[in-house]
Amino acid sequence: MNNITVYTTTQCPYCVMMKNFLVDKNIEFTEVNVEKDPQSMQRVVQTTGQMGVPQTEINGKWVLGFDPNKIMDALKK
């Protein structure tokens, strides 16, 4: 079982693309909207050093932006 969290904002088109990609692949994930949960964004920035979204945490590994190849690679490990 993979542990996947996607950190998003409301107006982010790449966040929608990421969520749609995971849904299309039948990959379960948890979404955290950082506009509604600013403390989560602080934790993400402290962990990754990146402000952008989407950021996806897969089993402790981070993928910045909408990058299907990196997502699938992280899921294989």
C-alpha positions, 0 to 999 in steps of 0.5 A: 500500500502506497502512502500518497499525499498531494499538496495543492491550491484551489487555482492550480491547473497542474494540481488538477492534472496531478489529481486526474492522473492519479485517479485515471491510474486508480491510485489512492491519494490524500489531498491537502489544500495548503490554502486551507491548511497553511501549517501543512505548506510550512511543513512542505517548504521546510521539508523540500525547500520548494514553494510551488504546488503540486508537491506529492509525497509518495512513501516519503519521497517528494515529486515537485510539479506534475511529473507522471514519469517521476510519480510512476518511478516513485511508486515502483520503489 
